Amino acid sequence: MWRRRHRRRRGRRGRFPKPVTLGMIPPITGLIPNPARNLEPIFIDIAELEAFRLVDLEGLSQEEAGQRMGVSRGTVWRLLQNARRKTAQAITEGRPLQIVSEAK
């Protein structure tokens, strides 16, 4: 009698994410433009915020930001694109921007 063995994956697929080095912890946890409106917040990851700060605020190149954060330039590019998109969406739609820090 033939039996098929089914292996079930548990958890996420792919490799584990590389830890990101942060230069600073933000003093706030979010921005709320108009508290009278009950709109769904947009969540921005702390790594996205750090890439956004290093490249757009401090004027570092993506390569330099990647070296400071301990990740590749491609990862900084992805984080930066997500941060810019989420920030633009929060500003144009008037939605709250909530900073999410994953404590593991």
N, C-alpha and C positions, 0 to 999 in steps of 0.2 A: 504494500500500500504506500503510495506516494503522499508525503505531507509537505505542504509548502510552509516554509518558515517566514513569518512576517516580522520584520524588525521595525519597531516603531521608534522614531526619533523623539527624544524628549528635549524640550527647550528650543532655543533659537537655532536656526541653521547658520552655517558659515563660521568664520573664526571669531574669537572674542575681540571686542573693540580695544584698541590701544589706549592706555590712559593718557589724558591730556593734562599738561602742566599749565596751571593758571597763574597769571602774574598778580592778580588781585581778586578778592571776593567783592562783588558789588554791594554797596551799602544799602541798596533797596531791593525789594523782591518783585516790583512791578510798577507799571504806570497806568493810572486810570484817568482818562481824559474827561469823562462826564459821568459821575457816579449815579446820576438820576436815570440814565438809560441802562437797562439790564441786557447788555450784549455779551455774547460768548467771548471769553478772552482768547487771545492768541498766545500760545506758549512758545517761548524761545529758550533753547538750551543754554546752559552757562558756557559751554565750549563755543557755541555759535556767537555768543556775546563777546567772548574773549577774542575770537578771530576778528570780529567787527571792530572792536576797540583798537587792537593792534594795527590793523591795516588802515582803517578809515580815520581814526582819531590820532594815533601816534605816527602815521605815515610810513610804516614799515612795508617792505615788499612782502609778497606772500611767502617767499623763500625764508626771509628773516623771521617772519611770524611763525612759520613751521618749525624753525630751529628753536625758538623760544618756547613753543608749546609742546615740543617733542613729538611732532607728527610730520607727515610728508606735506609738500606743497599742494598736492592734489586734494588732500584732506582739508587743508586750510581754504582752498578754493570752494569746495563743497559747503563747508561751514559758513563761509562768507556769503555765498549765494543764498543760502537758506535764511541767514540773518537779515540780509538786505530785503528779501522778498517779504518776510514776516513783518519787518519794521515798516515797509511801504504800505502793506495791507492794513496794519494797525492805524497808521496815520490817515490814510485815505478813507477808511471806513469808520474811524472814530472809536475803534474797539480797544479794550484794555490789553496791555502787553504784560504778560506774566513771565517772570524768570524762573526756570525750573532747574534746580541743582540736584543731580542724582547722587545721593549719598549711599555708597555701598560699603 
